[in-house]
Amino acid sequence: MNETINIVRLRQPDEFDDPLTDVLRTGARKLLAQAIEIEAETFLAEMRDLKLADGRDRIVRHGHGPERSIQTGIGPVPVSRVKIRDRGANGEVDRVRFSSSILPKWARRTRSLDALLPVLYLRGVSTGDFQEALSALMGKDARNLSPSVITRLTAEWNADYERWQKRDLSARRYVYVWADGVYLQARMEDQAECMLVLIGATPEGRKELVGFQTGVRESAQSWRELLVDVKRRGLKIAPDIAVGDGALGFWRALDEVFPGTRHQRCWVHKTANVLNKVPLSVQVNMKTDLREIYGAPTRSAAEMAIDVFTEKYGVKYDKAVDCLTKDRETLLAFYDFPAEHWDHLRTSNPIESVFATVRHRTVRTKGSLSSKTARLMVFKLVMAAAKSWRRLKGQNQLPKLLAGARFQDGIEVIEMKPQSAA
């Protein structure tokens, strides 16, 4: 008697059917192959005028390179690179080479994944958990993302950081700058390490990272070293105004290195400092009154709101009033600049919003970041975030500032030339 035995293979925990992902990967492979073919054909068309002595084309196709797997956000996608041959090159110097911008020669991952890795690290995923975490996103066959690869990437990030620190700034001009010192506890050191950050606004209205370095504390000497280094690398023209919190070290260093730059105190930090000097029961109404000051349409209206604030709280909460009024001029400096830029100039939020993620990472890991790793991770996060920083509103006003135009209460002051009598 013959018995038929059916063996049923049980599904493993890490296996699952996902037809949609398979369709996406297949479509991505076809689209990528088409894009590479179009890029190669475009290059050949541009080189069509190059001929050999017998009239044949000098630049021709030469098959495909070996197939390789590119790690993408939807998993590995196999692809082959188009090879182009120069049949008339006289040595390596004269050889015409084809380099694909879509598929670089040694690429193994998309650039979006390289940008994702430091963000994941800062979000709390350790190097040992990268393979498991990314396999859940891109499939169990995800390669080129092992802990050893992450370690090598850290070395690449260090090289990027060193190159960035030595870049030439002689062609750069920053109308506004934002400065802040961020404290992170690396390896539970006795003294928190301070990261000094400087972000600038270009004449085109873009925001970009200008200076970044670590120091033991946010002192005048630490800021002086950063500002001197920026100036030494070519930043000769002083910014029109700098925005920062109440750290006296930065303002002293700024006056020494860029004495012509105006001061603008951050209203977010100042509001927090003032509210810390009063009971919780008073903070709600006081916060509304502070908003009335920096939200006033003119400087005179803001001055009047400060006087009302002083009269209202001066008797019982004199420390809060003193905290506000001692920086009266630097809190209202933004009124001498275009009204379209006031939202940007009243706060150092461009720095604070970025470092909220960094603080989350260091708290999550209980300070397990080393000093060097913390610096590199923060640098990569800031550079990745810079791509999404919103431009300044009212970009058409920036050329007027560069030309020396004056603004009063956010409006350009037009000088009327006297007319002589006929």
C-alpha positions in Angstrom: 0.0 0.0 0.0 1.5 3.3 -1.1 0.8 6.3 1.0 1.1 9.7 -0.3 2.8 12.0 2.1 2.2 15.8 1.6 4.8 18.0 3.2 3.5 21.4 3.9 6.2 24.1 4.5 5.2 26.4 7.3 5.6 30.1 6.8 8.5 31.5 8.8 8.0 34.5 11.1 10.1 36.8 8.9 8.4 35.8 5.6 5.3 37.5 4.2 3.6 37.9 0.9 3.4 41.5 -0.4 2.4 41.7 -4.0 2.3 45.5 -3.9 6.0 45.7 -2.9 6.9 43.2 -5.7 5.1 45.3 -8.2 6.8 48.5 -7.0 10.3 46.8 -7.2 9.6 45.5 -10.7 8.4 48.9 -11.8 11.3 50.7 -10.2 13.8 48.3 -11.9 12.2 49.0 -15.3 12.1 52.8 -14.8 15.7 52.9 -13.5 16.9 50.9 -16.5 15.0 53.2 -18.9 16.4 56.3 -17.2 20.0 54.9 -17.5 19.4 54.1 -21.2 18.1 57.6 -21.9 21.0 59.1 -20.1 23.5 57.1 -22.2 21.7 57.9 -25.5 21.7 61.6 -24.6 25.5 61.4 -24.0 26.1 59.6 -27.3 24.0 62.2 -29.1 26.2 65.0 -27.7 29.3 63.1 -28.8 28.1 62.4 -32.3 30.3 64.9 -33.9 33.4 63.1 -32.7 34.5 60.8 -35.6 37.4 58.5 -36.3 39.6 59.0 -39.4 37.5 56.6 -41.4 34.3 58.4 -40.5 33.0 56.0 -37.9 31.7 57.2 -34.6 34.4 57.5 -32.0 32.1 57.2 -28.9 30.0 54.0 -29.0 28.1 51.7 -26.6 30.1 48.8 -25.2 27.5 46.6 -23.5 26.6 46.7 -19.8 28.5 46.3 -16.6 27.8 43.4 -14.2 24.4 43.5 -12.5 24.5 44.9 -8.9 21.9 45.5 -6.3 21.1 49.1 -5.2 19.5 49.4 -1.8 16.5 51.7 -2.0 13.6 52.7 0.2 11.5 49.8 -1.2 14.3 47.2 -0.9 17.0 46.0 -3.2 16.7 46.8 -6.9 19.0 45.1 -9.4 20.4 47.2 -12.2 23.2 47.2 -14.8 25.4 50.2 -15.7 25.7 51.1 -19.4 29.3 51.1 -20.6 30.5 53.6 -23.2 33.7 53.1 -25.2 36.1 55.7 -26.7 37.6 54.0 -29.7 39.9 56.9 -30.7 41.4 57.9 -27.4 45.2 58.7 -27.5 46.0 57.6 -24.0 44.1 58.0 -20.7 44.4 61.8 -20.8 42.4 62.2 -24.0 39.9 59.5 -23.3 36.2 60.6 -23.1 34.5 59.0 -20.2 30.8 58.5 -19.4 29.8 58.9 -15.8 26.1 58.3 -14.9 24.6 60.9 -12.6 21.7 58.5 -11.9 23.9 55.5 -11.1 27.4 56.4 -9.9 30.1 53.8 -10.5 30.4 52.6 -6.9 26.9 53.4 -5.6 25.4 50.7 -3.4 22.6 52.7 -1.7 20.4 55.6 -2.7 21.4 59.0 -1.2 18.1 59.1 0.7 19.2 56.0 2.7 22.5 57.6 3.5 20.6 60.6 4.8 18.3 58.3 6.8 21.0 56.5 8.7 22.2 59.4 10.9 18.6 60.4 11.5 17.7 56.9 12.7 20.7 56.9 14.9 19.7 60.1 16.5 16.2 58.8 16.9 17.5 56.1 19.2 18.3 53.2 16.9 21.8 51.8 17.8 24.2 50.5 15.2 23.5 46.9 16.3 19.8 47.3 15.6 20.1 48.9 12.1 19.9 45.6 10.2 16.8 44.4 12.0 15.1 47.8 11.8 15.8 48.4 8.2 15.0 44.9 7.2 11.5 45.5 8.5 11.2 48.5 6.1 13.0 47.1 3.1 12.8 43.4 3.3 15.0 40.7 4.9 17.4 40.8 1.9 18.5 44.4 2.8 22.3 44.5 2.3 25.0 47.1 2.8 23.4 48.2 6.0 25.2 46.0 8.6 26.8 47.5 11.8 30.2 47.3 10.1 28.9 49.4 7.2 27.5 51.9 9.7 30.9 52.1 11.3 32.5 52.8 7.9 29.9 55.5 7.3 30.8 57.2 10.5 34.4 57.5 9.1 33.0 59.0 5.9 30.9 61.4 7.9 34.1 62.5 9.8 35.8 63.1 6.5 32.8 65.2 5.3 32.9 67.2 8.5 36.6 67.9 8.2 36.2 69.0 4.6 33.3 71.2 5.5 35.2 72.8 8.3 38.0 73.9 5.8 35.7 75.2 3.1 36.4 78.6 1.6 33.9 81.4 2.6 35.4 84.3 0.7 32.5 84.2 -1.8 29.8 84.0 0.9 27.7 86.8 2.3 25.2 86.5 5.2 22.7 89.2 5.8 21.4 87.6 9.1 22.8 85.0 11.4 21.3 82.9 14.2 23.5 81.6 17.0 22.9 79.2 19.8 24.8 76.8 22.1 23.3 73.4 22.6 24.2 71.2 25.6 24.3 67.4 25.2 25.3 64.9 27.9 27.8 62.6 26.1 28.7 59.5 28.1 27.4 61.1 31.3 30.4 63.4 31.6 30.7 65.6 34.7 30.4 68.7 32.5 28.0 68.8 29.6 29.5 69.4 26.2 28.3 72.5 24.3 27.8 72.6 20.6 28.1 76.1 19.1 25.9 76.5 16.0 25.8 79.4 13.6 23.2 79.6 10.8 23.2 82.4 8.2 20.8 83.8 5.6 22.2 84.5 2.2 21.2 87.4 -0.1 19.0 85.0 -1.9 17.0 84.2 1.2 18.4 80.7 1.8 19.4 79.5 5.3 22.6 77.5 5.6 24.9 76.2 8.3 27.8 78.6 8.7 29.8 77.5 11.7 29.6 74.4 14.0 32.0 73.3 16.7 32.1 71.8 20.1 33.3 73.4 23.3 33.4 72.7 27.0 31.1 75.6 27.8 29.3 78.5 26.0 32.0 81.1 26.9 33.2 84.2 25.1 36.4 82.3 24.2 34.5 79.4 22.6 32.4 81.7 20.5 35.4 83.9 19.7 37.2 80.8 18.3 34.3 79.9 16.1 33.8 83.5 14.8 37.5 84.0 14.2 37.7 80.8 12.3 34.7 81.7 10.1 36.3 85.1 9.4 39.7 83.6 8.7 38.2 81.4 6.0 37.0 84.4 4.1 33.8 85.8 5.7 34.9 89.5 5.7 31.6 91.3 5.5 29.8 91.4 8.9 26.2 90.3 9.0 23.6 93.1 9.5 22.1 91.5 12.6 22.6 88.5 14.8 19.8 86.6 16.7 20.6 84.7 19.8 19.6 84.1 23.4 21.0 85.7 26.6 24.4 84.0 26.5 26.7 87.0 27.2 29.7 85.1 25.8 28.4 85.2 22.2 27.6 88.9 22.3 31.0 89.8 23.7 32.8 87.7 21.0 30.5 89.1 18.3 31.4 92.7 19.2 35.1 91.9 19.0 35.1 90.0 15.7 32.1 91.7 13.9 31.7 95.0 15.7 29.2 96.4 13.2 26.6 93.6 13.6 23.4 94.6 15.4 22.0 92.5 18.3 18.6 90.9 18.4 17.5 88.9 21.4 15.4 85.9 20.9 11.9 86.5 22.1 11.2 82.7 22.8 14.2 82.6 25.2 13.3 85.9 26.8 9.7 84.9 27.3 10.7 81.8 29.1 13.2 83.7 31.2 10.6 86.2 32.3 7.9 83.6 33.0 10.3 81.6 35.2 10.3 84.5 37.6 6.6 84.5 38.4 4.1 81.9 39.8 2.3 79.5 37.4 -1.0 81.3 38.1 0.4 84.5 36.6 2.2 83.0 33.6 -0.8 82.6 31.3 -1.8 86.3 31.4 1.8 87.5 31.4 2.6 85.4 28.3 -0.3 87.1 26.5 1.1 90.5 27.5 4.5 89.6 26.2 3.0 88.6 22.9 1.4 92.0 22.7 4.8 93.6 22.8 6.7 91.7 20.1 3.6 91.4 18.0 3.0 95.2 18.0 3.0 96.7 14.4 5.4 99.5 15.3 8.3 100.2 17.6 6.3 103.0 19.4 3.4 100.6 20.0 5.9 98.0 21.4 7.5 100.6 23.6 4.0 101.6 24.9 3.2 97.9 25.6 6.4 97.6 27.6 5.4 100.6 29.7 2.0 99.0 30.3 3.7 95.7 31.2 6.0 97.5 33.7 3.1 99.4 35.3 1.0 96.2 35.6 3.7 93.9 37.1 6.4 96.2 38.4 5.2 96.3 42.0 4.7 92.6 42.7 7.0 91.0 40.1 9.8 93.4 39.8 12.4 90.7 38.8 10.3 89.7 35.8 10.0 93.3 34.7 13.8 93.9 35.2 14.5 90.8 33.1 12.5 92.2 30.3 13.4 95.9 30.4 17.2 95.4 30.7 17.3 94.1 27.1 14.7 96.6 25.8 16.8 97.9 22.8 18.0 94.5 21.6 14.6 93.0 21.9 13.2 95.6 19.5 16.0 95.8 17.0 14.0 93.8 14.4 11.8 96.9 13.8 14.6 98.4 11.8 14.4 95.6 9.2 11.8 94.6 6.6 8.5 93.5 8.2 8.5 90.4 6.0 11.5 89.2 8.0 10.2 89.8 11.5 9.0 86.2 12.0 12.6 85.0 11.2 14.4 87.6 13.3 12.4 87.4 16.5 13.6 83.9 17.4 16.5 81.5 17.1 14.0 78.7 16.3 15.9 77.6 13.1 18.5 76.1 15.6 16.1 75.0 18.4 13.8 73.0 16.1 16.7 71.0 14.7 18.2 70.1 18.1 15.0 68.9 19.6 15.7 65.6 17.9 19.3 65.6 19.1 18.1 66.0 22.7 15.6 63.2 22.3 18.4 60.9 21.1 20.8 61.6 24.1 18.0 61.2 26.6 16.8 57.9 24.9 20.3 56.4 25.1 21.1 57.8 28.6 24.2 59.6 27.3 25.7 56.6 25.5 26.9 58.9 22.6 30.7 59.5 22.7 31.9 63.1 22.2 33.1 62.4 18.7 30.0 60.5 17.6 27.7 63.1 19.0 29.4 65.8 17.0 29.3 63.8 13.8 25.6 62.8 14.3 24.6 66.3 15.0 26.5 67.6 12.0 24.8 65.1 9.6 21.4 65.8 11.1 21.8 69.6 10.6 23.0 69.2 7.1 20.1 66.9 6.2 17.6 69.3 7.9 19.1 72.2 6.0 17.6 70.9 2.8 14.1 71.6 4.1 14.7 74.9 5.8 12.2 77.4 4.5 13.5 80.5 2.8 13.1 84.0 4.2 9.8 85.7 3.2 10.1 88.9 1.3 13.3 88.0 -0.6 13.0 91.1 -2.7 13.8 93.2 0.3 17.3 91.7 0.8 18.9 93.5 -2.2 17.7 96.8 -0.7 19.4 96.0 2.6 22.6 95.2 0.8 22.3 98.5 -1.0 22.1 100.4 2.3 18.4 101.1 2.4 17.0 102.1 5.8 13.8 100.6 7.3 11.6 102.0 10.0 8.9 99.9 11.5 9.4 97.4 8.7 8.9 99.8 5.9 11.7 101.2 3.7 12.5 104.9 4.3 12.4 106.7 1.0 14.6 109.8 1.0 12.9 112.7 -0.9 15.4 114.9 -2.7 14.7 118.6 -2.2 13.4 120.3 -5.4 14.9 123.7 -6.2 12.6 126.5 -7.1 12.2 127.4 -10.8 
